[in-house]
Amino acid sequence: MHRRFAQHYEQLVHRVGLQQAEQFWDHVSQEPGKPSALASITILKGSAGKPRGSGWSRTHHYELTSMARVDYQYHDGYRTAPDGDAHPVVAILTISFGSH
């Protein structure tokens, strides 16, 4: 996680608790494209789920609690430059704290 976004993670911990935040972090950092045994994940359809670009997944809607959700996409071989090293990346699109 980039230090610019550390405060977002801290807010997530404050809102949902350390255990839930760590479970989410473990999921997106290790296996973002697989189902979670601990959380409900929905792959969004239509324009809401449209990938950011070539190689990106559709948007995944991860339910942390009934009042907290995170939408993300991942890329298994992202490159910052055409000749750069490919590496997995997860992009957090939204963090929502509120009921549906």
C-alpha positions in Angstrom: 0.0 0.0 0.0 1.3 3.4 -0.9 1.7 5.8 2.1 -0.7 8.3 0.4 -3.5 5.8 1.1 -2.6 4.8 4.6 -5.2 7.1 6.1 -7.9 5.3 4.1 -6.9 2.0 5.6 -6.8 3.5 9.1 -10.4 4.8 8.5 -11.4 1.3 7.4 -10.0 -0.2 10.6 -11.8 2.4 12.6 -15.1 1.8 10.9 -15.1 -2.1 10.6 -12.5 -3.2 13.1 -9.0 -4.6 12.6 -10.1 -8.2 12.0 -12.4 -7.3 9.1 -9.9 -4.9 7.6 -7.1 -7.5 7.8 -9.3 -10.1 6.2 -10.0 -7.7 3.3 -6.4 -6.8 2.9 -5.3 -10.5 2.9 -7.9 -11.2 0.2 -7.0 -8.4 -2.2 -3.2 -8.8 -1.6 -3.1 -12.6 -2.1 -6.0 -13.8 -4.2 -8.3 -10.9 -5.5 -9.8 -13.0 -8.2 -10.9 -15.9 -6.1 -14.0 -16.3 -3.9 -13.7 -15.5 -0.2 -14.7 -17.9 2.5 -15.2 -15.0 4.8 -17.0 -12.4 2.7 -19.5 -12.0 0.0 -18.0 -10.8 -3.3 -20.2 -9.9 -6.3 -18.7 -9.3 -9.8 -20.6 -6.3 -11.1 -22.4 -6.4 -14.4 -23.1 -3.8 -17.0 -21.3 -0.5 -17.1 -20.7 -0.5 -13.3 -18.4 -3.5 -13.7 -16.6 -2.4 -16.8 -12.8 -3.0 -16.6 -10.5 0.0 -16.4 -8.7 -1.2 -19.5 -7.1 -4.2 -21.2 -6.1 -6.9 -18.7 -8.1 -5.5 -15.8 -10.8 -7.6 -14.2 -14.4 -6.5 -13.9 -15.3 -4.7 -10.7 -15.5 -6.8 -7.6 -17.9 -5.7 -4.9 -16.5 -6.9 -1.5 -18.9 -6.8 1.5 -16.9 -6.1 4.6 -20.0 -5.7 6.8 -23.6 -4.8 6.1 -22.5 -1.1 6.4 -19.1 -1.2 4.6 -18.2 -2.2 1.0 -15.2 -1.9 -1.2 -15.2 -2.1 -5.0 -11.9 -3.1 -6.7 -10.4 -4.4 -9.9 -7.2 -6.3 -10.4 -4.6 -6.9 -13.1 -2.4 -10.0 -12.9 0.4 -8.6 -15.1 0.4 -4.8 -14.9 3.3 -2.8 -16.4 4.0 0.9 -15.7 6.0 1.0 -19.0 6.0 -1.2 -22.1 9.4 -2.7 -21.2 8.7 -2.8 -17.4 8.3 -5.8 -15.2 4.8 -7.3 -15.1 3.4 -7.5 -11.6 -0.1 -8.0 -10.0 -1.9 -4.8 -9.0 -5.2 -4.2 -7.2 -7.0 -0.8 -7.7 -9.5 0.2 -5.0 -12.2 2.1 -6.8 -14.5 3.0 -3.9 -14.9 2.4 -0.2 -18.5 2.9 1.0 -19.6 3.3 4.6 -23.4 3.2 4.7 -26.3 1.0 3.9 -27.2 0.1 0.3 
